[in-house]
Amino acid sequence: MRKLLIGIVLLGLLVGAAVYAGLANPVLEWRVKSALVEAGIGEARAECMAGRMVERLSPAQLWNLQQGMAALADEPAGGYSLGELVKRLDRVGDGEAVAVLTTSAGLCALGVG
């Protein structure tokens, strides 16, 4: 039992180190991009936004945003406008995450991101 517990702790430390070192960024970017596309953001803009968001937000903040986007199950046929999406995600309670989402969307729309 003790060896199992030590193994689980070591695995957790390795995963945490990989995330901290940026080795998990491609996976995080893919997850964020997929969530943005499902929320109605275009593919190219979602890819640009995901890269910026992964660089600027912690995995916990990204998780909270993803959960907020998943909660948008009553999505209209054409998807949400970006303004409506930001307004609904503001309920997540993380102003920094919503600000990064908003600025990423704006910069990517301008082609600066």
Summary of the structure (lengths in Angstrom):
residues: 113
radius of gyration: 16.0
end to end distance: 49.4
largest distance: 55.6
contacts: 302
relative contact order: 0.13
helix: 77%
strand: 0%
